[in-house]
Amino acid sequence: MGDHNVSKIIVESIYNAGVRVVFGIPGAKIDSIFDTLSDHPEIKLIVCRHEQNAAMMAAAHGRITGIPGVCIATSGPGASNLATGLVTATTEGDPVVALIGSVPRNMNTHRTHQSMKALEILGPTSKAAISIDVEDQAAEVILSAFRAANSYPKGAAVVSLPQDVAKANSKFPAFEAQAFISPRFGTAAPEQAQKVLEMIKSAKMPVLFLGARASSPIVVNAVRNLLSKFPIPTVETFQAAGAVSKELVHLFYGRVGLFRNQAGDKLLSKSDLILAVGYDPVEYDTFIWNPTGARRIVHIDYQPSDYGVTYHPIAELLGSVAENLNFLANNIASGAVKDQTDFLQNLTKEYYSWQSLPTASRFTEDKPVHPLTFITELQKRLSKDTTVSVDVGTVYIYMMRCFFAYEPRRLLCSDGQQTLGVGLPFAIAASLTQDPPCSQKVVSMSGDGGFMFSSNELVTAVQQKCNITHFIWNDSSYNMVEFQEEMKYGRSSGVKLGGIDFAKYAESFGARGYRVENGAELTKIMDEALGFEGVSLVDVRIDYSEAGKLAGDVIAEGWN
């Protein structure tokens, strides 16, 4: 065995893992990785403006491609700035490997420049946090980090690289690509699968409840296979958006989350057998949608359920979610839900009722744009293959409830941590993972508050020649907080913002800026911005006067 430079081992490992784009910010303690990356012909380095955004781009890369996204930061505050992005990824099941620099080993017990116990800070945000303390560990530690990030439940893994180790040599080279491939799962125990099959056959109102881990293409194909053979009502969480195809949309009863007041919530309440597929309680707390624990639930996932008072499945199918769904599809007789036609028809009318509201087609010169008007017009202009990333805020509730998505991982949000600022970084990652990169329009959306958490990455998008249109729903406040405060206290506090000309702001970064003051201006400017090749930003004055309705009329347990 010859000598292999540690930085080259790490970069070669990244390549062997299938990664072709990495996100980061350089610094003296990690610059050897950046120097090595500059010589690699097939890995593109995206220099970001803040480490948190680099981590969120890596998370979106991992979610979209299924290959762990990679972010790189230097020691000290560079490492600690990753924390929010990494905990978001870990909470929401996005595979990420973070590389952080650290001081030389002979200085790690001393007070020195940028010395920090970074792994103690980042450890709770990730699945694994490891330091390469010895040169000969390098290949194994990097491989272990990728395998940890990509095993269920997926999440972030952090590798700390001391400055002196990065420049040293190891006698062990990087592992080959085969080592980075995660092992496949099989079907559940036959007796359990047969038991669930009989439950479905005898149920009067089985419902398919799809969670975040049902959003991968392989699982989505299995979901559609099952629905084509046994058409049962289906509900998605926000992160499962797009699992139900356009051809199967007649079986779709919406997305649920946050507040228990949707048509999908009524369907779950009525069901006598809920097939929870890839569901994670972090998406939608079980005590909200199943407060008494009375629902009969079958848990279908890669891992055991988070068993408790309000979530105790009567059966669990553990293993490959896709293979377990295909087993059910291949062994169940064709048919539909029994004796529930009137109920389901009424529920369908209720789900689509917002589309007939006057606010869904309001184009007036004297009022701001209503959210439902905006969604109606945006839906008309995008194909099912367009990626739309949505930041957290009132905009996220409206979009995740009302915007139709027909392909998996085309409607992206942060649902577990509800992290402000993800909209633009997610869009940049989506644009860069296209083949070829930046070849198709990506749409991102945020409120005026959330946008400023990551607005500095506008210049990153421009410099990378991304094709992104970003819409800001602007009411000069943190409205998602505001309307909930008003419900609780009869007033709001600490939510007022304003003071930014977003169109000029965008232009200062080299993007095209637009402003929509009222409903009458919406469609013309929307068309122009979406038709612009490159980065455009549209500041939309939004009408949140009805936002309180998003949390109203909570469904009582025992609804019928």
C-alpha positions as CSV (number, residue, x, y, z in Angstrom):
1,M,0.0,0.0,0.0
2,G,1.3,3.4,-1.0
3,D,0.8,6.8,0.7
4,H,-2.5,8.6,-0.1
5,N,-3.1,12.2,0.9
6,V,-6.1,12.5,3.3
7,S,-7.8,15.3,1.5
8,K,-7.6,13.4,-1.7
9,I,-9.1,10.3,0.1
10,I,-12.0,12.5,1.2
11,V,-12.6,14.0,-2.2
12,E,-12.4,10.6,-3.9
13,S,-14.8,9.2,-1.3
14,I,-17.3,12.0,-2.1
15,Y,-17.0,11.1,-5.8
16,N,-17.4,7.4,-5.2
17,A,-20.5,8.1,-3.2
18,G,-22.1,9.5,-6.3
19,V,-21.9,13.2,-5.3
20,R,-21.2,15.6,-8.2
21,V,-21.9,19.0,-6.5
22,V,-20.9,20.2,-3.0
23,F,-21.8,23.3,-1.1
24,G,-19.6,25.2,1.2
25,I,-17.6,28.2,2.5
26,P,-13.8,28.0,2.8
27,G,-11.6,28.8,5.7
28,A,-8.0,28.1,6.8
29,K,-8.8,24.9,8.7
30,I,-10.6,23.3,5.8
31,D,-8.9,24.9,2.7
32,S,-7.0,21.7,1.8
33,I,-10.4,20.1,0.8
34,F,-11.2,23.2,-1.3
35,D,-7.8,23.0,-2.9
36,T,-8.2,19.3,-3.7
37,L,-11.7,19.9,-5.1
38,S,-10.4,22.5,-7.5
39,D,-8.5,19.7,-9.3
40,H,-11.4,17.3,-9.6
41,P,-13.0,17.5,-13.0
42,E,-16.4,16.0,-12.1
43,I,-17.3,17.6,-8.8
44,K,-18.7,21.1,-8.9
45,L,-18.1,23.3,-5.9
46,I,-20.8,25.9,-5.1
47,V,-19.4,28.7,-2.9
48,C,-22.3,29.9,-0.7
49,R,-22.8,33.0,1.4
50,H,-23.6,31.4,4.7
51,E,-23.0,27.9,6.1
52,Q,-26.6,27.4,7.1
53,N,-27.7,27.9,3.5
54,A,-25.0,25.4,2.4
55,A,-26.4,22.8,4.7
56,M,-29.9,23.4,3.4
57,M,-28.8,23.2,-0.2
58,A,-27.1,19.9,0.7
59,A,-30.3,18.7,2.3
60,A,-32.4,19.5,-0.7
61,H,-29.7,17.7,-2.9
62,G,-30.1,14.6,-0.7
63,R,-33.9,14.7,-0.7
64,I,-34.1,15.1,-4.5
65,T,-31.4,12.7,-5.6
66,G,-31.3,10.2,-2.8
67,I,-27.6,10.6,-2.6
68,P,-26.3,12.4,0.5
69,G,-25.7,16.1,-0.1
70,V,-22.3,17.4,1.0
71,C,-21.6,20.7,2.8
72,I,-18.2,22.0,3.9
73,A,-17.4,24.6,6.6
74,T,-14.3,25.7,8.4
75,S,-13.7,25.5,12.2
76,G,-15.3,27.7,14.9
77,P,-18.4,29.7,13.8
78,G,-18.2,28.1,10.3
79,A,-19.0,24.8,11.9
80,S,-21.6,26.1,14.4
81,N,-23.4,28.0,11.6
82,L,-24.3,24.6,10.1
83,A,-26.4,23.6,13.1
84,T,-29.8,24.8,11.9
85,G,-29.4,23.3,8.4
86,L,-28.2,20.0,9.8
87,V,-30.9,19.6,12.4
88,T,-33.5,20.4,9.7
89,A,-32.0,17.6,7.5
90,T,-31.9,15.1,10.3
91,T,-35.5,15.9,11.5
92,E,-36.9,15.6,8.0
93,G,-35.0,12.6,6.8
94,D,-32.7,14.3,4.3
95,P,-29.2,12.6,3.9
96,V,-26.3,15.0,4.4
97,V,-22.6,14.6,5.1
98,A,-21.0,17.7,6.6
99,L,-17.2,18.2,6.6
100,I,-15.9,20.7,9.1
101,G,-12.3,21.8,9.8
102,S,-10.7,21.9,13.2
103,V,-7.5,23.1,14.8
104,P,-4.4,20.9,14.5
105,R,-4.4,18.0,17.0
106,N,-1.5,19.4,19.1
107,M,-3.6,22.5,19.7
108,N,-7.0,20.9,20.5
109,T,-6.6,21.2,24.3
110,H,-5.5,24.9,24.2
111,R,-7.2,28.2,23.7
112,T,-6.4,29.1,20.2
113,H,-7.9,30.8,17.1
114,Q,-11.3,29.3,16.2
115,S,-11.0,26.4,18.7
116,M,-14.4,25.0,19.5
117,K,-15.9,21.7,20.6
118,A,-17.8,21.6,17.4
119,L,-18.8,18.0,17.6
120,E,-20.4,18.6,21.0
121,I,-22.5,21.3,19.3
122,L,-23.3,19.5,16.1
123,G,-23.7,16.0,17.7
124,P,-27.3,16.6,18.8
125,T,-28.2,17.9,15.3
126,S,-27.0,14.8,13.5
127,K,-27.1,11.0,13.4
128,A,-23.3,10.7,13.8
129,A,-20.5,13.1,14.6
130,I,-17.0,11.8,14.2
131,S,-13.5,13.2,14.1
132,I,-10.7,11.8,12.0
133,D,-8.1,11.6,14.7
134,V,-5.6,9.4,12.9
135,E,-4.7,9.6,9.2
136,D,-5.4,5.9,8.6
137,Q,-9.0,6.4,9.7
138,A,-9.9,8.7,6.9
139,A,-11.3,6.3,4.4
140,E,-13.3,4.4,7.0
141,V,-14.7,7.5,8.8
142,I,-15.9,9.1,5.5
143,L,-17.5,5.8,4.4
144,S,-19.2,5.4,7.8
145,A,-20.6,9.0,7.6
146,F,-22.1,8.4,4.2
147,R,-23.6,5.1,5.3
148,A,-25.0,6.6,8.5
149,A,-26.6,9.6,6.5
150,N,-28.2,7.3,4.0
151,S,-29.6,4.6,6.3
152,Y,-33.1,4.9,7.8
153,P,-34.0,7.2,9.3
154,K,-31.9,9.3,7.0
155,G,-30.2,12.4,8.3
156,A,-27.0,14.3,8.7
157,A,-23.6,13.0,9.6
158,V,-20.7,15.3,10.6
159,V,-17.0,14.6,10.1
160,S,-14.4,16.8,11.8
161,L,-11.1,17.1,10.0
162,P,-8.1,18.5,12.0
163,Q,-6.0,20.8,9.8
164,D,-2.8,18.7,10.2
165,V,-4.6,15.4,9.4
166,A,-6.0,16.9,6.1
167,K,-2.4,17.5,4.9
168,A,-1.1,14.1,6.0
169,N,-0.9,10.8,4.3
170,S,-2.6,7.4,4.9
171,K,-1.7,4.0,3.7
172,F,-5.3,3.2,3.0
173,P,-7.1,4.6,-0.1
174,A,-10.8,5.6,-0.5
175,F,-13.3,2.8,-0.6
176,E,-14.7,2.0,-4.0
177,A,-18.2,3.1,-5.1
178,Q,-19.8,-0.3,-4.2
179,A,-19.1,0.3,-0.5
180,F,-21.3,3.4,-0.6
181,I,-24.4,1.6,-1.8
182,S,-26.9,1.0,1.0
183,P,-28.1,-2.5,1.5
184,R,-31.6,-3.4,0.2
185,F,-34.5,-4.3,2.5
186,G,-36.9,-7.1,1.8
187,T,-40.6,-7.7,2.7
188,A,-41.9,-8.1,6.2
189,A,-42.5,-11.4,7.8
190,P,-45.0,-13.4,5.7
191,E,-47.5,-13.9,8.5
192,Q,-47.6,-10.2,9.3
193,A,-48.1,-9.3,5.6
194,Q,-50.9,-11.9,5.3
195,K,-52.5,-10.5,8.5
196,V,-52.6,-7.0,7.1
197,L,-53.9,-8.3,3.8
198,E,-56.9,-9.8,5.6
199,M,-57.5,-6.5,7.5
200,I,-57.7,-4.5,4.3
201,K,-60.1,-7.0,2.7
202,S,-62.5,-6.8,5.7
203,A,-62.2,-3.0,6.3
204,K,-65.2,-0.8,5.2
205,M,-63.1,2.3,4.9
206,P,-59.4,1.7,4.5
207,V,-57.3,4.8,3.9
208,L,-53.8,5.2,2.6
209,F,-51.9,7.8,4.7
210,L,-48.6,8.7,3.0
211,G,-45.7,10.2,4.9
212,A,-42.3,11.7,4.1
213,R,-40.7,8.3,3.6
214,A,-43.3,7.5,1.0
215,S,-42.0,10.3,-1.3
216,S,-39.1,8.4,-2.9
217,P,-39.7,7.5,-6.5
218,I,-39.5,3.7,-5.8
219,V,-42.1,3.9,-3.1
220,V,-44.3,6.2,-5.2
221,N,-44.3,3.7,-8.0
222,A,-45.5,1.0,-5.5
223,V,-48.2,3.4,-4.1
224,R,-49.5,4.0,-7.6
225,N,-49.4,0.2,-8.3
226,L,-51.5,-0.4,-5.2
227,L,-54.0,2.3,-6.0
228,S,-54.4,1.2,-9.6
229,K,-55.4,-2.3,-8.4
230,F,-57.2,-1.4,-5.2
231,P,-58.4,2.2,-5.4
232,I,-58.7,3.5,-1.8
233,P,-58.9,7.1,-0.5
234,T,-55.5,8.6,0.0
235,V,-54.2,11.4,2.2
236,E,-50.6,12.9,2.1
237,T,-48.6,14.7,4.7
238,F,-46.9,17.9,3.4
239,Q,-43.6,16.1,2.6
240,A,-45.3,13.3,0.7
241,A,-46.6,15.8,-1.8
242,G,-46.7,14.4,-5.4
243,A,-47.1,10.7,-4.5
244,V,-50.6,10.6,-6.0
245,S,-50.4,11.0,-9.8
246,K,-52.8,13.2,-11.9
247,E,-54.4,10.0,-13.2
248,L,-55.2,8.9,-9.6
249,V,-56.2,12.3,-8.3
250,H,-59.8,11.2,-7.9
251,L,-58.6,9.2,-4.9
252,F,-56.8,12.1,-3.4
253,Y,-58.3,14.0,-0.4
254,G,-55.6,16.5,0.3
255,R,-52.7,17.0,2.6
256,V,-52.8,17.3,6.3
257,G,-50.6,18.9,8.9
258,L,-50.5,21.6,11.6
259,F,-54.2,22.1,12.3
260,R,-56.8,19.3,12.3
261,N,-59.4,20.9,10.1
262,Q,-59.0,19.5,6.6
263,A,-61.0,17.1,4.4
264,G,-58.2,14.6,4.8
265,D,-58.6,14.9,8.6
266,K,-62.3,14.0,8.3
267,L,-61.3,11.0,6.2
268,L,-58.8,9.7,8.7
269,S,-61.4,10.2,11.5
270,K,-63.9,8.1,9.5
271,S,-61.5,5.3,8.6
272,D,-61.7,2.0,10.2
273,L,-58.2,1.1,9.0
274,I,-55.4,3.6,8.3
275,L,-52.4,2.3,6.3
276,A,-49.7,4.7,7.5
277,V,-46.9,4.5,4.9
278,G,-43.5,6.0,5.6
279,Y,-45.2,8.3,8.2
280,D,-43.1,10.2,10.8
281,P,-44.9,11.8,13.7
282,V,-42.6,14.8,13.3
283,E,-44.7,15.7,10.2
284,Y,-48.0,15.8,12.0
285,D,-48.2,15.1,15.7
286,T,-50.2,12.0,16.5
287,F,-51.9,13.7,19.5
288,I,-53.5,16.1,17.0
289,W,-55.0,13.7,14.4
290,N,-55.5,10.8,16.8
291,P,-56.1,12.4,20.2
292,T,-57.7,9.4,21.9
293,G,-55.5,6.8,20.2
294,A,-58.6,5.1,18.9
295,R,-57.6,4.9,15.2
296,R,-56.8,1.4,13.9
297,I,-53.4,1.8,12.3
298,V,-51.1,-0.4,10.2
299,H,-47.5,1.0,10.3
300,I,-45.6,0.4,7.0
301,D,-42.1,1.6,7.2
302,Y,-38.4,0.8,7.3
303,Q,-38.3,1.1,11.1
304,P,-40.5,0.3,14.0
305,S,-43.2,2.9,15.0
306,D,-42.8,5.5,17.6
307,Y,-45.2,3.6,19.7
308,G,-47.2,5.5,22.3
309,V,-50.6,6.5,23.7
310,T,-51.8,8.2,20.5
311,Y,-49.9,6.0,18.0
312,H,-50.1,2.2,18.7
313,P,-50.4,0.3,15.5
314,I,-52.4,-3.0,15.4
315,A,-49.8,-4.3,12.9
316,E,-46.4,-3.3,11.6
317,L,-44.9,-4.2,8.2
318,L,-41.2,-3.5,8.5
319,G,-38.7,-3.7,5.7
320,S,-38.8,-2.3,2.1
321,V,-41.8,-0.1,2.0
322,A,-42.0,-0.5,-1.8
323,E,-41.9,-4.3,-1.6
324,N,-44.4,-4.5,1.2
325,L,-46.8,-2.3,-0.8
326,N,-46.3,-4.4,-4.0
327,F,-47.0,-7.5,-2.0
328,L,-50.3,-6.0,-0.9
329,A,-51.1,-4.9,-4.5
330,N,-50.3,-8.3,-6.0
331,N,-52.3,-10.3,-3.5
332,I,-55.4,-8.2,-3.1
333,A,-58.5,-8.6,-5.2
334,S,-59.5,-5.6,-7.3
335,G,-62.2,-3.5,-5.8
336,A,-63.0,-0.2,-4.1
337,V,-64.1,1.1,-0.7
338,K,-67.5,-0.4,0.2
339,D,-70.6,1.5,0.9
340,Q,-69.1,5.0,1.3
341,T,-69.9,6.6,-2.0
342,D,-72.0,9.5,-0.6
343,F,-69.5,10.3,2.1
344,L,-66.6,10.4,-0.3
345,Q,-68.4,12.4,-2.9
346,N,-69.3,15.0,-0.3
347,L,-65.8,15.0,1.0
348,T,-64.5,15.6,-2.5
349,K,-66.8,18.6,-2.9
350,E,-65.5,20.0,0.4
351,Y,-61.9,19.5,-0.6
352,Y,-62.3,21.4,-3.9
353,S,-64.7,24.0,-2.5
354,W,-62.0,26.7,-2.2
355,Q,-61.6,26.8,-5.9
356,S,-65.1,28.2,-6.4
357,L,-64.6,31.0,-3.8
358,P,-64.6,34.5,-5.2
359,T,-61.1,35.0,-3.7
360,A,-59.8,32.3,-6.0
361,S,-60.3,34.5,-9.0
362,R,-60.1,38.0,-7.5
363,F,-58.3,40.5,-9.8
364,T,-59.0,44.0,-8.4
365,E,-57.0,47.2,-8.5
366,D,-57.9,48.2,-5.0
367,K,-56.8,45.1,-3.1
368,P,-53.7,43.1,-2.6
369,V,-53.4,39.6,-4.1
370,H,-55.4,36.9,-2.3
371,P,-53.3,33.7,-1.7
372,L,-55.9,31.5,-3.4
373,T,-55.9,33.8,-6.4
374,F,-52.1,33.5,-6.6
375,I,-52.2,29.7,-6.3
376,T,-54.9,29.3,-8.9
377,E,-52.9,31.3,-11.4
378,L,-49.5,29.7,-10.6
379,Q,-51.0,26.2,-11.0
380,K,-52.1,27.1,-14.5
381,R,-48.6,28.1,-15.6
382,L,-46.5,25.2,-14.3
383,S,-46.1,21.6,-15.5
384,K,-46.2,18.6,-13.2
385,D,-42.4,18.4,-13.6
386,T,-41.7,21.9,-12.3
387,T,-40.0,21.9,-8.9
388,V,-41.6,24.3,-6.5
389,S,-39.8,25.0,-3.1
390,V,-41.8,26.7,-0.4
391,D,-40.4,28.5,2.6
392,V,-42.0,28.4,6.0
393,G,-44.7,30.9,6.9
394,T,-48.4,31.4,6.0
395,V,-47.3,30.9,2.4
396,Y,-46.4,27.3,3.2
397,I,-49.7,26.4,4.8
398,Y,-51.7,27.7,1.8
399,M,-49.4,26.1,-0.8
400,M,-49.0,22.7,0.9
401,R,-52.8,22.5,1.3
402,C,-53.9,23.9,-2.1
403,F,-51.2,23.5,-4.7
404,F,-51.4,20.2,-6.6
405,A,-48.3,18.2,-7.2
406,Y,-48.3,15.1,-9.3
407,E,-44.7,13.9,-9.1
408,P,-42.6,13.1,-6.0
409,R,-40.2,15.6,-4.6
410,R,-41.4,18.4,-6.9
411,L,-43.1,20.4,-4.1
412,L,-40.5,20.9,-1.3
413,C,-40.9,22.3,2.1
414,S,-39.5,22.1,5.7
415,D,-42.2,20.3,7.7
416,G,-40.4,18.8,10.7
417,Q,-38.5,21.8,12.0
418,Q,-40.4,24.4,9.9
419,T,-37.1,26.2,9.3
420,L,-37.3,29.7,7.9
421,G,-35.2,30.4,4.9
422,V,-35.3,27.1,3.1
423,G,-37.2,28.3,0.0
424,L,-34.3,29.8,-2.0
425,P,-31.6,27.4,-1.0
426,F,-33.8,24.4,-1.8
427,A,-34.5,26.0,-5.2
428,I,-30.8,26.5,-6.0
429,A,-30.1,22.9,-5.1
430,A,-33.0,21.7,-7.3
431,S,-31.7,23.8,-10.2
432,L,-28.1,22.4,-9.9
433,T,-29.3,18.8,-9.7
434,Q,-31.1,19.0,-13.0
435,D,-29.6,17.3,-16.1
436,P,-28.1,19.4,-17.5
437,P,-27.8,21.8,-14.5
438,C,-30.1,24.9,-14.5
439,S,-31.9,23.7,-17.7
440,Q,-35.5,24.1,-16.4
441,K,-37.4,26.7,-14.5
442,V,-37.6,26.2,-10.8
443,V,-40.0,28.2,-8.7
444,S,-39.4,29.2,-5.1
445,M,-41.7,31.1,-2.7
446,S,-41.4,32.7,0.7
447,G,-42.8,35.4,2.9
448,D,-41.0,38.6,3.3
449,G,-39.7,37.5,6.7
450,G,-38.4,34.1,5.7
451,F,-36.8,35.4,2.5
452,M,-34.4,37.6,4.4
453,F,-33.0,34.5,6.3
454,S,-31.3,33.4,3.0
455,S,-31.7,36.2,0.6
456,N,-27.9,36.6,0.3
457,E,-27.9,33.4,-1.8
458,L,-29.6,35.4,-4.7
459,V,-26.1,36.2,-5.9
460,T,-25.2,32.5,-5.7
461,A,-28.1,31.7,-7.9
462,V,-27.2,34.4,-10.4
463,Q,-23.5,33.4,-10.5
464,Q,-24.4,29.7,-11.0
465,K,-26.8,30.7,-13.9
466,C,-29.8,29.1,-12.2
467,N,-33.2,29.5,-13.8
468,I,-35.3,30.4,-10.8
469,T,-38.3,32.6,-10.2
470,H,-38.8,33.5,-6.6
471,F,-42.1,34.9,-5.4
472,I,-42.3,36.8,-2.1
473,W,-45.7,37.0,-0.4
474,N,-45.2,40.4,1.3
475,D,-47.4,41.7,4.1
476,S,-44.5,43.3,6.0
477,S,-44.8,40.9,9.0
478,Y,-44.2,37.4,10.3
479,N,-47.8,36.5,9.5
480,M,-47.7,32.8,10.5
481,V,-46.9,34.0,14.0
482,E,-49.2,37.0,13.8
483,F,-52.5,35.2,13.0
484,Q,-51.8,32.6,15.7
485,E,-51.0,35.3,18.3
486,E,-54.3,37.0,17.4
487,M,-56.2,33.8,17.9
488,K,-54.6,33.3,21.4
489,Y,-54.4,36.9,22.7
490,G,-56.6,39.0,20.5
491,R,-53.6,41.0,19.3
492,S,-50.1,40.4,17.9
493,S,-46.7,41.4,19.1
494,G,-43.2,41.4,17.7
495,V,-44.2,40.6,14.1
496,K,-43.9,43.8,12.2
497,L,-41.3,44.1,9.4
498,G,-41.2,46.1,6.2
499,G,-38.6,48.6,5.0
500,I,-37.2,46.7,2.0
501,D,-37.7,47.4,-1.8
502,F,-37.3,43.8,-2.9
503,A,-37.3,44.5,-6.6
504,K,-34.3,46.9,-6.2
505,Y,-32.7,44.4,-3.8
506,A,-32.9,41.7,-6.5
507,E,-31.5,43.9,-9.2
508,S,-28.5,44.8,-7.0
509,F,-27.6,41.0,-7.0
510,G,-27.9,40.8,-10.8
511,A,-31.4,39.3,-10.8
512,R,-34.6,40.8,-12.5
513,G,-36.9,42.4,-10.0
514,Y,-40.7,42.9,-10.3
515,R,-43.5,44.2,-8.0
516,V,-47.2,43.3,-7.9
517,E,-49.2,45.8,-6.0
518,N,-52.7,44.4,-6.6
519,G,-54.7,41.6,-8.2
520,A,-55.0,43.4,-11.5
521,E,-51.3,43.3,-12.0
522,L,-50.7,39.7,-11.1
523,T,-51.1,37.6,-14.3
524,K,-49.1,39.9,-16.6
525,I,-46.1,40.1,-14.2
526,M,-46.3,36.4,-13.3
527,D,-46.0,35.5,-17.0
528,E,-43.1,37.9,-17.5
529,A,-41.2,36.7,-14.5
530,L,-41.7,33.0,-15.3
531,G,-40.7,33.6,-18.9
532,F,-37.4,35.3,-17.9
533,E,-34.4,33.0,-18.4
534,G,-32.3,33.4,-15.3
535,V,-33.1,34.6,-11.7
536,S,-36.1,36.7,-11.2
537,L,-37.9,37.9,-8.1
538,V,-41.5,39.0,-7.7
539,D,-42.5,41.1,-4.7
540,V,-46.3,40.4,-4.3
541,R,-48.4,42.5,-1.9
542,I,-50.4,39.7,-0.4
543,D,-53.8,39.8,1.3
544,Y,-53.7,37.8,4.5
545,S,-57.0,39.0,5.9
546,E,-58.4,35.5,5.9
547,A,-55.3,33.7,7.2
548,G,-57.0,33.0,10.5
549,K,-59.3,30.6,8.8
550,L,-56.3,28.3,8.2
551,A,-56.5,27.2,11.9
552,G,-60.2,27.5,12.4
553,D,-62.9,24.8,12.9
554,V,-60.9,22.1,14.4
555,I,-62.5,18.6,13.9
556,A,-63.6,17.0,17.1
557,E,-62.7,13.4,17.8
558,G,-65.5,11.1,16.9
559,W,-66.6,13.2,13.9
560,N,-69.0,11.4,11.7
